[in-house]
Amino acid sequence: MANHKSQFKRIRQNEKRRLENRYWGKTMRNAIKKLRGERDVNEAKSCLPKVVSLIDKVAKKGVIHKNKAANLKSGLMIKINKMA
């Protein structure tokens, strides 16, 4: 357990950041899952920029690594292009 005043603050900060990261990670995963499950090509193409933007935001916040973001975006692009 914390023995210093600064450690109590650090615990509060870590909890707040953890919840924020969980929110953004789950939001991103849900958006990707929805896009991958899409059967209509036009709907998928219109949804793709929003999902890519969300992935970039999550990577910028540091929730995921920038290379993972690039891999996710690449995989989605390949999937959408195969549908067309």
PyMOL commands that set and color helices and strands:
alter all, ss='L'
color gray80, all
select helices_A, chain A and resi 5-36+41-61+66-83
alter helices_A, ss='H'
color red, helices_A
deselect
rebuild
show_as cartoon
